[in-house]
Amino acid sequence: ETNTLPFHPFEMQQGDILRMEKEHQVLKEQLKEAQEKHEQLQSRNSEEINALKELLKKCVEETEVSKNELDWLHQDLEIKVKKWQQEKKENQDNLKALRNTAKKHTDANDRCLKTIEEKEKQYNEYLNTYLETSNKFANEKVKLEELIKKSEDDCQEHVKRAVKAEISVLKTWKETEVCKLSGIAANAETNLKILKSLSSAASAAPKLKSQIDSWEIFISNIKKQREKVEAEYEEKIQRVKNGVRNCLTKMETVDLPSP
């Protein structure tokens, strides 16, 4: 069959319907593509929404935990604030007490400084007095030292003189005793010589032998006693020279009876 109907008013120009069908087909394909893209986007959006829901849930949980932690931190902060306030009050009290103590110490320090100044003044006065006295004593000490030195020199001289005197006395005593014993020994030797000369006669020899022996023993004892006296007096003299005191004692001698 042939369409004999005029294309007007369906077509303004010939081929408009065909063109519209082509456009409609193109639009359908575009719609299909758009639907597919929409479905893809919707699927992807759904996944993203689920992920976001999970993330939101996790965030809510974390927020809850954070809130609990925040509450705990608030409580801890309140406790610490109370503690700090208490410590602040205690510190203020301590500071007040320390200021009072510092004031007391300052006052005490001022008093001590005043006392120190007074003591320094007294010390200077005492020091001046001490220096004057010390100089005076130093001069007196020099004089005394000179006097002591002079006295020591005099003492040394006196000691020397005393030693010489003691030695002289001891020598005199020794010489006296030795002279005495030497005289006795000389007289005894004279008597012995007389007896020996008398005993030269044969008739008198037996009678005089005992007497001669007695005189010889007597002379020997006298010589021993003289040697002892000389040795003891020489020992005393040496001790006096060495500085030993109380040696000026006379030696006791024994008077030997002559035969």
Salt bridges, closest charged atoms under 4 A:
ASP16 OD1 - ARG19 NH2 1.96
ASP76 OD2 - LYS80 NZ 3.35
ASP107 OD2 - LYS103 NZ 3.45
GLU145 OE2 - LYS141 NZ 3.92
ASP153 OD2 - LYS149 NZ 3.49
ASP154 OD2 - LYS150 NZ 3.34
GLU189 OE2 - LYS223 NZ 3.57
ASP213 OD2 - LYS209 NZ 3.18
GLU216 OE2 - LYS196 NZ 3.61
GLU234 OE2 - LYS174 NZ 2.67
ASP255 OD1 - LYS180 NZ 3.51
